[in-house]
Amino acid sequence: MLILFLLQGTNNVKAIVLDQKENFSKFRTEGFSNMRNLGLLILYHNNFSGNLNVLSNNLRYLLWHGYPFTSVLSNFEPYHLVELNMPHSNIQRLWEGRKVLQ
């Protein structure tokens, strides 16, 4: 099941739910860079390619099965994050250095 709540353009995407049953050969992670208002990201699909340069600082819920990267972006400021759930991921550390969250 793929659910996208779109208002107008990728900058206004509020939520993405991507089930592993979706028939995507590859899902490009660069698309997240334009989704500055993304508040909900649920990904059960682990066939990703590309680089992740930006992740929305407005994320409140992040569930990503099989996260393909070894760390979360250093420029990610998760001030609104309520839950971070990344089972079966390649995470070795959340980010480089120290991060003070309010």
C-alpha positions in Angstrom: 0.0 0.0 0.0 1.4 3.4 -1.0 -0.2 6.4 0.6 0.9 10.0 -0.3 -0.8 13.0 1.2 -0.1 15.7 -1.4 -1.3 19.3 -1.4 0.8 20.9 -4.2 4.3 19.8 -5.1 6.8 17.8 -3.1 7.5 20.6 -0.7 4.0 20.1 0.7 4.1 16.3 1.2 3.1 15.6 4.8 3.2 11.8 5.0 4.6 8.8 3.1 3.7 5.2 3.8 5.5 2.7 1.5 4.7 -1.0 1.9 7.3 -3.6 0.8 4.6 -5.1 -1.4 4.8 -2.1 -3.8 6.3 -3.1 -7.1 9.1 -0.6 -7.3 12.4 -1.8 -8.8 14.3 1.0 -7.1 13.1 3.9 -4.9 15.4 7.0 -5.1 16.1 8.6 -1.8 17.0 12.0 -3.3 13.3 12.7 -3.5 13.2 13.2 0.3 15.4 16.3 -0.1 12.5 18.4 -1.4 10.0 17.2 1.2 10.7 19.8 3.9 7.3 19.5 5.6 7.3 15.7 5.8 5.9 14.8 9.3 5.3 11.0 8.9 7.6 8.6 7.1 6.9 4.9 7.2 9.0 2.7 4.9 8.8 -1.1 4.8 10.4 -1.1 1.3 14.2 -1.7 1.4 15.1 -1.5 -2.3 16.5 2.1 -2.3 19.2 3.7 -4.3 21.0 7.1 -4.3 22.1 9.4 -1.5 20.1 10.9 1.3 21.2 14.6 1.6 18.3 16.1 3.6 15.7 14.6 5.9 12.8 16.9 7.0 13.3 18.4 10.5 9.5 18.4 10.8 9.5 14.6 11.1 7.4 13.5 14.1 7.4 9.7 13.3 10.1 7.8 11.4 9.8 4.1 10.8 12.3 2.8 8.2 12.8 -1.0 8.0 16.2 -1.8 6.5 17.5 1.8 6.6 20.4 1.5 4.0 22.8 4.1 5.5 25.2 3.8 8.5 24.1 7.0 10.2 21.4 9.6 10.2 22.3 12.8 8.5 24.4 15.2 10.6 22.1 18.1 9.4 19.0 16.3 10.7 17.6 18.3 13.6 14.8 16.0 15.1 13.2 18.6 17.4 9.7 17.3 16.7 10.6 13.6 16.5 8.4 11.5 18.8 9.5 8.0 17.6 12.5 6.8 15.7 12.2 3.1 14.7 14.7 1.6 12.4 14.7 -2.2 12.6 17.0 -4.3 10.4 18.9 -1.2 9.4 22.6 -0.5 8.7 22.8 2.1 11.4 26.1 2.1 13.3 25.6 5.5 15.0 22.8 8.1 14.9 25.1 11.0 13.8 28.6 12.3 14.0 29.7 14.1 17.2 27.4 15.4 19.8 23.9 16.8 19.2 22.0 18.8 21.8 18.2 18.4 21.5 15.8 20.7 23.2 
